Amino acid sequence: MTKKYRTLRFSIRKCSDDEIEIRHSMYDGYIRGFIRALFIGILIVGSFMDLKHGVLPFQYMAEDIQRDLDALFEPDKYIRPNYQRYLKLYQDPEFIKEYPNEKLESYEEYRKPYIERAKGQRMWAYFHFIWPLFLLFLLCLPRARGLRINRKKRVIYRKALDNYYSVAFVPKNGDPLMGLNYSLFGEYAFGSGHFFSLGIRFKDFETQRVSGASFGVYPTPNAEHNAEIIRAIRAYLTEDEPAFLNHIGSRYKVWGGDLGIIFCNAFTWGIPFRRKKAEQAVDNALKKWKRQTIDKKTMWFNEIHQNQEHINQVIELQGKNNVVE
C-alpha cells in the first residue's frame, strides 16, 4: 500500500491545504523526453560521421564558431597574417617591376574593409550566444500546469492552451467525478498497447464546449497508475485526511524512480501559475452554477454520467476495463 502511494508522488503534488495538481502527460514529460532523445540521437549521428572522417566530434562546428567569434572580438587574429602575405607580395621585386604604380596600403587601410564586413556578420556571431540558451530551454522545457482539484470550492479545473479554463463541478453526494469523463486508456506515445495516460474530458456547462487532455507522469510507472490517480482524486474529495496525502509533497517526485521518468522529467521547472486569474475563472463558473436549480444540476450530472457509461462500454468492447471501484 505504501509503495502504491509513493508512486503517486510522480503524478500528484500538493498546491495548498485544499488543492492538489495532477501532472500533465503529453505537454510535460512526453514532449521534453522526445526533444532530449532527438538531441542525443543527433549527437550520436553527428559524432559518428565526424569520427568516420577522421576528426573529433563536431570539430568543424567548433572551428566555425571560433572563427565567427574571433571575427567579432579579435579580428586582427586573421587580418594580420593576411596583411603579412600582402606585404610580402607587394614588396616582391617582380611585382613592383610589373605594377610600379600600385600603392602599398598601411595596416589600418588594409584592415578597414575587413572590419566593415565583420559588422554585417556581428548578428551571426551574437547568435552563438543565443542558440545554446534556446537549446537549453528546449531540453529543460518548462512543465505545463496540470489538472487541479480544489476540495474547498469542490471543483476540478484546468487551463487550456488558449487560456480558457475548463471547470467541472463536484456533486455534494454520489461519485465526486460525475462532473467530468475519464478514460484509463488515454493517448500515450510508444505505449505498445500496454501503457496509457489518464484521459480527462470536460464539458462546459454554459458554452457546451468540450475539451480534454492527458494526465499522469510520462512514462507511467505501472499499468495500474491511472486507476490509482482516479482513486486518489475520489478520496481527496470525500475524505478529510486521505492516506495518500501523507506520501506526496509540494513538488512532483522525479528521482528514485524509473530511469525513463528521470530522463523525461528531471531538470525543469513549472510554468508560473496565475492564481488570481484562475480563481476568477473558477469563481465566475461557480457563480453561474449556483444560480441553477437542483433539477438542472441533476440533469447535468446525469448527462455527464451517461457519457461516462458510454465510454466504459466502448472500452469494454475493446476487451479492457475502464471502471474504477
C-alpha positions as CSV (number, residue, x, y, z in Angstrom):
1,M,0.0,0.0,0.0
2,T,2.8,2.4,0.9
3,K,4.6,1.7,-2.4
4,K,1.4,2.5,-4.3
5,Y,1.0,5.8,-2.5
6,R,4.7,6.6,-3.1
7,T,4.2,6.0,-6.8
8,L,1.5,8.7,-6.8
9,R,4.2,11.2,-5.9
10,F,5.3,11.1,-9.6
11,S,1.9,12.4,-10.7
12,I,0.3,14.3,-7.8
13,R,1.6,17.2,-5.8
14,K,0.1,19.5,-3.1
15,C,-0.7,23.0,-4.2
16,S,-2.2,24.1,-0.8
17,D,-4.2,22.6,2.0
18,D,-7.2,22.4,-0.2
19,E,-5.8,21.8,-3.6
20,I,-3.8,19.2,-5.4
21,E,-2.5,19.0,-9.0
22,I,-2.2,16.1,-11.4
23,R,0.8,16.3,-13.7
24,H,0.2,16.8,-17.4
25,S,1.4,13.9,-19.6
26,M,1.6,14.9,-23.2
27,Y,2.8,18.5,-22.8
28,D,5.2,17.7,-20.0
29,G,7.3,14.5,-19.9
30,Y,6.5,13.3,-23.4
31,I,7.5,16.4,-25.3
32,R,10.5,17.0,-23.2
33,G,11.6,13.4,-23.4
34,F,11.2,13.4,-27.1
35,I,13.3,16.6,-27.5
36,R,16.0,15.1,-25.3
37,A,16.0,11.8,-27.2
38,L,16.2,13.6,-30.5
39,F,19.1,15.7,-29.3
40,I,21.0,12.7,-28.1
41,G,20.3,11.0,-31.4
42,I,21.7,14.0,-33.3
43,L,24.8,14.0,-31.1
44,I,25.4,10.3,-31.7
45,V,24.9,10.5,-35.5
46,G,27.0,13.7,-35.8
47,S,29.8,12.2,-33.7
48,F,29.8,9.0,-35.8
49,M,30.0,11.0,-39.1
50,D,32.9,13.2,-37.8
51,L,34.8,10.2,-36.5
52,K,34.3,8.4,-39.8
53,H,36.0,11.4,-41.5
54,G,38.9,11.3,-39.0
55,V,38.1,14.4,-37.0
56,L,36.9,14.9,-33.4
57,P,33.1,15.1,-32.9
58,F,31.7,18.5,-34.0
59,Q,35.2,19.8,-34.6
60,Y,34.2,21.6,-37.8
61,M,31.3,23.2,-36.0
62,A,33.5,24.3,-33.1
63,E,36.0,25.8,-35.6
64,D,33.3,27.7,-37.5
65,I,32.0,29.2,-34.2
66,Q,35.5,30.1,-33.1
67,R,36.1,31.9,-36.4
68,D,32.9,33.9,-36.1
69,L,33.7,34.9,-32.5
70,D,37.3,35.8,-33.4
71,A,36.0,37.9,-36.3
72,L,33.9,39.9,-33.8
73,F,36.2,40.1,-30.8
74,E,39.7,39.5,-32.2
75,P,39.6,40.5,-35.9
76,D,43.4,41.1,-36.1
77,K,44.0,37.5,-35.4
78,Y,43.1,36.7,-39.0
79,I,43.7,40.1,-40.6
80,R,47.4,40.5,-39.6
81,P,48.6,37.2,-41.2
82,N,46.8,38.2,-44.4
83,Y,48.5,41.6,-44.2
84,Q,51.9,40.0,-43.8
85,R,51.2,38.0,-47.0
86,Y,50.0,41.2,-48.7
87,L,53.3,42.9,-47.8
88,K,55.4,40.1,-49.0
89,L,53.6,40.2,-52.3
90,Y,53.8,44.0,-52.8
91,Q,57.4,44.2,-51.7
92,D,58.4,41.4,-54.2
93,P,60.8,43.0,-56.9
94,E,59.0,41.2,-59.7
95,F,55.6,42.5,-58.5
96,I,57.0,46.1,-58.2
97,K,58.5,45.8,-61.7
98,E,55.2,44.6,-63.2
99,Y,53.0,47.0,-61.2
100,P,55.1,50.1,-60.4
101,N,52.1,52.3,-59.7
102,E,50.5,50.1,-57.1
103,K,50.2,51.9,-53.8
104,L,51.1,50.0,-50.6
105,E,48.4,50.3,-48.0
106,S,49.0,50.8,-44.4
107,Y,47.7,48.2,-41.9
108,E,44.8,50.4,-40.9
109,E,43.8,51.0,-44.5
110,Y,44.1,47.3,-45.2
111,R,42.0,46.1,-42.2
112,K,39.2,48.7,-42.8
113,P,37.2,46.6,-45.4
114,Y,37.6,43.5,-43.2
115,I,36.1,45.4,-40.2
116,E,33.3,46.7,-42.4
117,R,32.4,43.2,-43.5
118,A,32.6,42.0,-39.9
119,K,29.9,44.5,-38.9
120,G,27.4,42.7,-41.1
121,Q,28.3,39.4,-39.5
122,R,28.0,40.5,-35.9
123,M,24.4,39.3,-35.6
124,W,25.6,35.8,-36.6
125,A,28.4,35.9,-34.1
126,Y,26.0,37.1,-31.3
127,F,23.7,34.2,-32.4
128,H,26.2,31.8,-31.0
129,F,25.4,33.2,-27.5
130,I,21.6,32.8,-28.1
131,W,21.2,29.4,-29.6
132,P,22.8,27.5,-26.7
133,L,20.3,29.2,-24.3
134,F,17.4,28.3,-26.7
135,L,18.6,24.7,-26.8
136,L,18.9,24.6,-23.0
137,F,15.3,25.9,-22.8
138,L,14.1,23.1,-25.1
139,L,16.0,20.4,-23.2
140,C,14.6,21.7,-19.9
141,L,11.2,22.6,-21.3
142,P,9.0,24.1,-18.5
143,R,6.4,21.9,-17.0
144,A,2.9,22.6,-18.2
145,R,0.3,23.2,-15.5
146,G,-1.9,20.2,-14.9
147,L,-5.3,19.2,-13.6
148,R,-6.3,20.9,-10.4
149,I,-8.7,19.6,-7.7
150,N,-10.0,22.1,-5.2
151,R,-11.9,20.4,-2.4
152,K,-12.9,23.6,-0.7
153,K,-14.7,25.0,-3.7
154,R,-15.5,21.5,-4.9
155,V,-14.3,21.9,-8.5
156,I,-11.9,20.3,-10.8
157,Y,-10.3,22.6,-13.4
158,R,-7.6,23.0,-15.9
159,K,-6.2,25.8,-18.1
160,A,-6.2,25.0,-21.8
161,L,-3.5,26.3,-24.3
162,D,-5.8,29.1,-25.4
163,N,-6.0,30.4,-21.8
164,Y,-9.6,29.0,-21.4
165,Y,-10.4,27.5,-18.0
166,S,-12.3,24.2,-18.1
167,V,-14.3,23.7,-14.9
168,A,-16.1,20.6,-13.7
169,F,-18.3,20.7,-10.6
170,V,-18.2,18.2,-7.8
171,P,-21.7,17.0,-6.6
172,K,-22.4,17.0,-2.9
173,N,-23.5,13.4,-3.0
174,G,-22.5,10.3,-5.0
175,D,-19.4,9.9,-7.2
176,P,-17.3,13.1,-7.0
177,L,-16.2,12.6,-10.6
178,M,-19.7,12.8,-12.0
179,G,-18.9,16.3,-13.4
180,L,-16.4,15.0,-15.9
181,N,-15.4,12.0,-18.0
182,Y,-12.3,9.9,-17.8
183,S,-10.5,7.1,-19.6
184,L,-7.8,5.0,-18.2
185,F,-6.6,4.4,-21.8
186,G,-5.8,7.9,-23.0
187,E,-3.2,8.9,-25.6
188,Y,0.2,7.6,-24.8
189,A,3.2,7.7,-27.2
190,F,5.2,4.5,-27.5
191,G,2.9,2.6,-25.1
192,S,2.8,-0.5,-27.3
193,G,-0.8,-1.0,-26.2
194,H,0.2,-1.8,-22.6
195,F,0.6,1.7,-21.1
196,F,-1.7,4.7,-21.3
197,S,-2.2,8.1,-19.9
198,L,-5.2,9.2,-17.9
199,G,-7.6,10.9,-20.4
200,I,-9.8,13.6,-18.8
201,R,-12.6,15.3,-20.8
202,F,-14.5,18.4,-19.7
203,K,-17.8,19.7,-21.0
204,D,-18.5,23.4,-20.2
205,F,-21.9,23.9,-18.5
206,E,-22.6,27.3,-20.1
207,T,-21.0,27.0,-23.6
208,Q,-21.2,23.2,-24.0
209,R,-17.5,23.4,-25.1
210,V,-15.8,20.0,-24.9
211,S,-12.1,19.9,-24.1
212,G,-9.7,17.3,-22.8
213,A,-6.1,16.4,-22.1
214,S,-3.9,13.6,-20.9
215,F,-2.6,13.4,-17.4
216,G,-0.2,11.4,-15.2
217,V,3.5,11.2,-15.3
218,Y,5.2,10.2,-18.6
219,P,6.4,7.5,-18.7
220,T,3.9,5.9,-16.4
221,P,5.4,3.8,-13.6
222,N,2.9,0.9,-14.0
223,A,-0.3,-0.2,-15.7
224,E,-2.4,0.5,-12.6
225,H,-1.2,4.0,-12.1
226,N,-4.1,5.8,-13.8
227,A,-6.7,3.9,-11.7
228,E,-4.7,4.9,-8.6
229,I,-4.9,8.5,-9.6
230,I,-8.7,8.3,-10.0
231,R,-9.0,6.6,-6.6
232,A,-6.8,9.4,-5.1
233,I,-9.0,12.1,-6.6
234,R,-12.1,10.5,-5.2
235,A,-10.5,10.1,-1.8
236,Y,-9.4,13.7,-1.8
237,L,-12.9,14.9,-2.4
238,T,-14.6,12.6,0.1
239,E,-12.2,12.1,3.0
240,D,-10.8,14.7,5.4
241,E,-7.4,13.0,5.6
242,P,-6.9,10.5,2.7
243,A,-3.9,8.3,3.3
244,F,-2.1,9.2,0.1
245,L,-1.6,12.8,1.2
246,N,1.0,11.6,3.7
247,H,3.2,10.4,0.9
248,I,3.2,13.3,-1.5
249,G,4.8,16.8,-1.2
250,S,4.6,20.2,-2.8
251,R,6.8,19.0,-5.7
252,Y,6.4,16.1,-8.1
253,K,8.9,13.3,-7.4
254,V,11.4,12.6,-10.1
255,W,14.4,11.0,-8.6
256,G,14.3,7.5,-7.2
257,G,12.0,6.1,-9.8
258,D,12.2,4.6,-13.3
259,L,15.1,5.9,-15.4
260,G,12.6,6.9,-18.0
261,I,10.8,9.2,-15.6
262,I,14.2,10.8,-14.6
263,F,15.2,11.2,-18.3
264,C,11.9,12.9,-19.3
265,N,11.2,15.0,-16.2
266,A,14.4,16.0,-14.4
267,F,16.0,19.4,-14.6
268,T,12.9,21.5,-15.3
269,W,10.5,24.0,-13.6
270,G,6.8,24.8,-13.7
271,I,5.2,27.4,-15.8
272,P,4.1,30.2,-13.4
273,F,0.5,29.7,-12.3
274,R,-1.6,32.8,-12.4
275,R,-3.7,32.0,-9.3
276,K,-5.8,35.2,-9.3
277,K,-6.9,34.7,-12.9
278,A,-7.6,31.0,-12.2
279,E,-9.6,31.8,-9.1
280,Q,-11.6,34.5,-11.0
281,A,-12.5,32.0,-13.7
282,V,-13.5,29.3,-11.2
283,D,-15.5,31.8,-9.1
284,N,-17.3,33.0,-12.2
285,A,-18.2,29.5,-13.2
286,L,-19.4,28.7,-9.6
287,K,-21.5,31.8,-9.5
288,K,-23.4,30.8,-12.7
289,W,-23.6,27.2,-11.4
290,K,-25.1,28.1,-8.1
291,R,-27.9,30.0,-9.9
292,Q,-29.2,26.8,-11.4
293,T,-32.0,24.8,-9.9
294,I,-31.4,21.4,-8.3
295,D,-33.2,19.8,-11.2
296,K,-30.9,21.4,-13.8
297,K,-27.8,20.4,-11.8
298,T,-29.1,16.8,-11.5
299,M,-29.8,16.7,-15.3
300,W,-26.3,17.9,-16.0
301,F,-24.6,15.3,-13.8
302,N,-26.8,12.6,-15.2
303,E,-25.8,13.6,-18.8
304,I,-22.1,13.5,-17.9
305,H,-22.6,10.2,-16.1
306,Q,-24.3,8.7,-19.2
307,N,-21.4,9.8,-21.3
308,Q,-19.1,8.0,-18.8
309,E,-21.1,4.8,-19.1
310,H,-20.9,5.0,-22.9
311,I,-17.1,5.5,-22.7
312,N,-16.9,2.5,-20.3
313,Q,-19.0,0.3,-22.7
314,V,-16.9,1.2,-25.8
315,I,-13.7,0.4,-23.9
316,E,-15.2,-2.8,-22.6
317,L,-15.9,-3.9,-26.3
318,Q,-12.1,-3.5,-26.8
319,G,-11.5,-6.0,-24.0
320,K,-10.5,-3.5,-21.4
321,N,-12.0,-2.3,-18.1
322,N,-12.4,1.4,-17.5
323,V,-14.5,1.1,-14.3
324,V,-12.6,2.2,-11.2
325,E,-14.1,0.9,-7.9
